[in-house]
């Protein structure tokens, strides 16, 4: 996810805490950006776990099993 989108999420979060709040358009934008951010975090974690191996005591490596 681009830094500009993360910055926009933060701007909207600050505005939501202010007395004026968010407009309906900003609420939908915030929700869409949050969903995109969550998807990016999940994809990053999945990629990291896909490249994780377990080192056995005998020195062999085995791939971490995937549970869907």
C-alpha positions in Angstrom: 0.0 0.0 0.0 1.3 3.4 -0.9 2.4 5.8 1.8 0.0 8.4 0.5 -3.0 6.2 1.2 -1.8 5.4 4.7 -1.4 9.2 5.3 -4.9 9.7 4.0 -6.2 7.1 6.5 -4.5 9.0 9.3 -5.9 12.3 8.1 -9.4 10.9 8.1 -8.9 9.3 11.5 -7.9 12.7 13.0 -10.8 14.4 11.3 -13.2 11.8 12.7 -12.0 12.6 16.2 -12.6 16.4 15.6 -16.0 18.0 16.5 -16.9 18.4 12.8 -16.5 14.6 12.1 -16.6 13.0 8.7 -18.9 13.5 5.8 -20.7 10.4 4.3 -18.3 10.5 1.4 -15.3 10.6 3.7 -16.8 7.7 5.8 -17.0 5.5 2.7 -13.5 6.5 1.6 -12.2 5.7 5.0 -13.9 2.3 5.0 -12.5 1.5 1.5 -9.0 2.5 2.5 -9.2 0.5 5.7 -10.2 -2.6 3.8 -7.4 -2.1 1.4 -4.9 -1.7 4.2 -6.2 -4.9 6.0 -5.8 -6.8 2.7 -2.2 -5.5 2.3 -1.3 -6.5 5.8 -2.8 -10.0 5.4 -1.0 -10.5 2.1 2.3 -9.4 3.7 1.9 -11.8 6.6 0.9 -14.6 4.2 4.0 -14.1 2.1 6.2 -14.0 5.2 4.7 -17.2 6.6 5.0 -18.9 3.2 8.8 -18.4 3.3 9.0 -19.7 6.9 10.8 -23.0 7.6 11.1 -25.1 10.8 14.6 -26.2 11.7 14.5 -29.8 13.0 17.0 -31.0 15.6 18.8 -33.1 13.0 19.5 -29.9 10.9 16.9 -30.5 8.3 14.4 -27.8 7.3 10.8 -28.3 6.6 8.3 -25.9 5.3 5.7 -24.5 7.8 2.4 -26.2 7.0 -0.3 -24.0 5.6 -3.8 -24.1 7.2 -6.5 -22.5 5.2 
